[in-house]
Amino acid sequence: MSSPGNNNISAQELHLEDFSTKSTPAAAARPYGDALYHAARKNENILVLSADLTAATETDVIRDNLPEQFIMCGIAEANMVGVSAGLARCGFIPFIHSFSVFLTRRSFDQIAMQIAYPNLNVKLVGFMPGIDSLLGVSHQATDDIALMRSLPNMTIIEPGDSSQYSSAVAAAIDFDGPVYLRLNRNSPHVPGERDIQPVDRGRFHCLRPGTDAAVFASGLCVEQALRAAESLAGEGYNVAVINSVSFKPVDTEMIEKMAQQTGCIITAENHSIIGGLGSAVSEVLAEAGLAVNFRRIGVRDCFAEGGSRDYLFDKYGLSAQHIAQAVREMKAQQ
């Protein structure tokens, strides 16, 4: 492995269309792996670290095609964090990978002291967050955003769907500092306006305008919110849907605007209602002195069993039907 060169490039120079239209040599439909491969191919300072979940985090593309930029750390997440900190101090841009629950919870002290505190340019990539798992509580990261939000210097990005993965990678590279990317495997892609909306740190995206209520959704819940809004439109409700792609920093301007415009705010997230998107939005509303009807959709302070995505979202109240019912109940109270 050579020392870092002088080939640092901006997100604009990474040409996002290359990420979304070209496939890797593996010719697999893996949006994150494709994006990371094309970024690493253009910037040899990008190093990819795996904690023995290489195929599951789509980093086998780097292992097989750019082996000099790949490091296998084994099932040792805390050690991987330390290795990445050392590489960042040498001028590299480490992307470290595991399932969200293992990366954030097992390695929290190391992330805090070795990455966040010295404000190092490390990108943490967590897959399979929330309750989207057949494997149950040991593999469910329902507190990862709360943990990462509590750390100074940490940026948090969760794309609304796979169409934003390439832009999220570019945004992470373009920002000089620690970034937590929260990614879903087999993320559904809903064609629409979000295809042309790049990920910007501290900015949300309005996917659907509305004046009766606004649903601030993240990750897998973006699709659920869009379905709910479409269903409610048939009942005469005009509901806005906001893709809350940047958890930290949050888009305070968008939150305040939609609160004043609708007077009815719902947050929907695949995470505990404690410490995640619902907390972030409510904090903005409270500090701005905005009195609105407010409801949090998420995992309600409990551990969850394993199961299919549809089953879990229905059982724990994250589905489109639950979002739509929350809007109906809140509007009935106004």
N, C-alpha and C positions, 0 to 999 in steps of 0.2 A: 504494500500500500504506500503510495507516494504522498508527499506533503501536499496540502491544499494549494491549488493554483489560483490564478487571478481570473477565474471564469465565473464569478458570481453573476447571476442574471436575474432580472426582475420578472415579475409575473407576466408583464406585457411581452417580454422577449421569449417567454416559454411557449407562446402561440397555442392558446387553449384549443383551437380547432384541431391541432395535431393530436391532442389527447383523445378527443371524442370521435375522430373519424378514422384513425389508424389503429390497427390491431397489433398486439405484440407478436413476436415470433411463435409463441405458443398458440396463437389464433383462438384464444379463449375469450368469452364474453365476461371479462372481469374489469369493470370500470375503474376501480381503484388501482389494481395492478397495472393496467395499461397507462394510467396517468402517471404513476410513480416511475414506471419504466422509461417513458419518454422524457420525464424531467431529469432522471438520473443519467440518461444517455447524453443529455445536453450539458449537464453540470456534474463533473466527476467528484466534486466535493460532497455530493449527497451520498451518504452511506446508509444501508438498510440493515437493521438488526432484527433478529427473530428470536422468540423464546420458545422454539420448538412447535410453533403453530404456523408454519410457513405457508402451506397450501391454504389453510383456513383464513389467512390474512392476505392472500393473493401475492405474497412476496416471493413465491417460487419463480416468478417471471424474472426477478432480479437475480436470484440464485443461479438460474440456468443460463442467463444471457449476459449478465454483468457480474460475474463471480468476484471480481476484485472489489466490488462495491457492496458486497454482502457479507454479513458476519452472523454466524449461528452462535447464540449464547446459551442454548439449552433451556431446560425448565428452571430458570433462575432469574426471575423478573427483576428483583432488587439489584442483582449484580449487573444486569443489562442496563439498568438506569445509571449505575456508576460508570460503566464503560462508555455510555453515550455522553456523559458529562465530560469525561476526559477527552473524547474525540471532539466535542464542541469547543473545548478550550484550545485545541490544536487547529481550529479553523474549519473543521468539517461541519456538515449539516446532517446530523443523525436523525433518521426516522426509526423509531422503535415500536415493535408490534407485539400484541398479544390480545386475548379477549379482554374486554373492558374491565371486568371484575378483577382479573388477576393483575392487570397493569396498574390500576389505580389503588385498589385496596391493599394488596400485598406489598406494594412498593411505595406507599404514601410517604413515609418518613424520608426515604431516599429521594423521591421527587421533590419534596419540600426543601430539603437541605442541600441537595446536590444539583438541582436544576432550577427551581423557582427562586430560591434565595440569591444565588449568584446570577440569576437572570440569563441563563445560557440558551443558546439557539438550538434547542432540542425539540423535535416534533414527536409527540406521543400519539400513537394511533391505536385506538381501542375498538375492536369488533364485537358484535353481538351484545349490545347494551340492553338494559331494561329487562323485560320479562319475555323476550322473544327467544325462548329456548325450550327444547324438550328435556333438558338435563336438570331443570329445577334450580333450587335456591343457590347451590354452590356455583352456578354459572350465570347468575342473574345480577347484573350491575344496576341496581335501583338507587344507588347512592353515589355513583361516580361523579355526576355533575356537582352535587353538593360538596364533595371532597375537593374537586378541582377549582370550584368557584371560591373556596375558602383560601386559596393560595394567592398571595400577591404575585404580580407579573404574569400570571397564567391567562392565556387566551383560550376560549373554548368555541369550537365550531362543530355544528352538526348539520350536514346537508339535508335538505328536504327529501331528496331522493337521489338515485344514482346519476341523474343527469348533471348534478352539481359536484360530483366527486373530483373531476378534473380541475374545476375552478377552485375547489377547496384545497387541493394540493398546491396549486399555484399561489393561493392566498397565504398558506402556511409558509411556503418558501420565501415569499416576498416580505413577510414580517420577521424582523430580527428579534427573536425572543421565544420563550417556550409556548407551544401550542398543543392543545389536546384536541385531536380529531375524533369524533364519535361517529362510527360508521356501522351501518347495518348490512348484514349479508342478505343477498337476494332482495335488495330493496326495490319495491315496486316503482315503476316509472310511469307517471301520469303526464302525457303530452300536454303542453300548454305554455303559458307565459314564462314559467320558471326556466325553460330551456335557454332563454336568452338573458337570464339574470345572473351575472357573475357574483361569486361570494365576496363580500366586502366586510372586513372586520368592523364590528359595531353597527352593522346595518341589517335590518329585516327587509323582507320582500312582501309586498301586498300582491297576492295571487288572485284575489277576488275582492272587488270593492263592495261596501255595504254600509248601511246607515242604522240598521236596527240593532246589531250586535257585532262584535269583533272576536274572532277566535284566533288567539296566538298559539300556533302549533309548532311542534318540532319533530324532526325525524319521521318515524313511521306514522305519527299522528297527523302529519300534514295531509296525507291521503284520506284519513278518516274525517278530518275537518272539511275537506273539499266535498266529500260524499254527503256529510251532514248538511252543508250549506246548500247543495243541490236539492236535497230532499226538502229542506225548509223553504226553498224558493217556491215549490209547488203549493205551500201553505200560506204564501204571501209574505214571508219573512225575507228581508234583504240582509244577508249576513256576510260580513267581510272575513276573509281568511288570510292570516299573516304567517308567512314562513319565517319562523324565528331562528334563523340559521346561526346567528352569533349570540351565544349565551353570555359571554363576557369578553368585551364590553357589550351591553345590551343597547338597543336602539331606543333611547329615552324619548327622542322626538316622535317616533312612530307610536310608542305607547301612549304618550300624552295626547297626541292628535286623535287617535282612535277612541280614547276615553271621552274626550270632549265631543267627538262626533256621534258616538253611539250611546254613551252612558251605560253600556253593558259589555263587560269584558270576561271572556272565558280563556283559560289556558289549558292546553292539551299536550301531554308529554308522556313518553314511555319511561317513566322515572318516578320516584317517590314524589308526592306532593310537597314534601319537606326539602327545601334547599335547592330545588331545580328551577325550571322556567316559571312555575307559579310563584315561587318566592321572589325571583328576580323582578317579575312584572309588578307584583304587589308592593315591593319596596319602592319602585319608581312612582307608583300611584300615590302611596302614602306620603312620600317626601315632597311630591308636587302638590299635595293637598287636594287631590281630586277624589270626590265622592262618587263612586259608581257601583252598580251591581256587579259583583265579582264572584267567579266560581272557578275552582281548580279541578281539572280532570287529570287523573294520574293514579299511581299505586298508592293506596290510602294507608300509609304507615303500617305495612304488613309485609311478611315474606310471602312469596308466591310459589305455587307448585309448577311443575313442568307441563308442557303441552304444546299444541299447535298455536300458531300466531292468532288465528281467528278465535279459538277457544279461550285463550288467555285474555285477549283484549275484551271479549264479551264478559268473562267471569269477573275481571277486575275493573270493569267500567271504563275502558279506553276506546271503545268502538264508536263508529259514526252514530249509531242509535243513541248511545249515552250522551254524546256531544249535542245532538239535536234535542234530546229531552231536556238537557240543562238550559238550552236557549229558550225553549218553550216555558219552562218553569220561571225563569228569570224575567222574561217579558210579561208573564202573567202577574208578576209582583210590581211592575212599574205602573 
